[in-house]
Amino acid sequence: MHAFHHKYGYGKRALVEAQISRIKRCIGARLLTRRLESQQREGVIIANLVNRWNSFGKAICVKTA
């Protein structure tokens, strides 16, 4: 099973899916505006926000037990 995960990059896919899930939980699954121009602007704003979040770095998990 480990070879399968390594061969197909399963861990990377799981990280991407987790990131998309976090974005949808925080921002919502849909765009809020109706017009195409507004939706494009909203997409740029969301992308900039996600980039800002990612610039803070990744959480460091420490096993305590």
Secondary structure, DSSP 8 states (H G I E B T S, - for coil): -HHHHHHHTHHHHHHHHHHHHHHHHHH-SS-S--SHHHHHHHHHHHHHHHHHHHHT---------
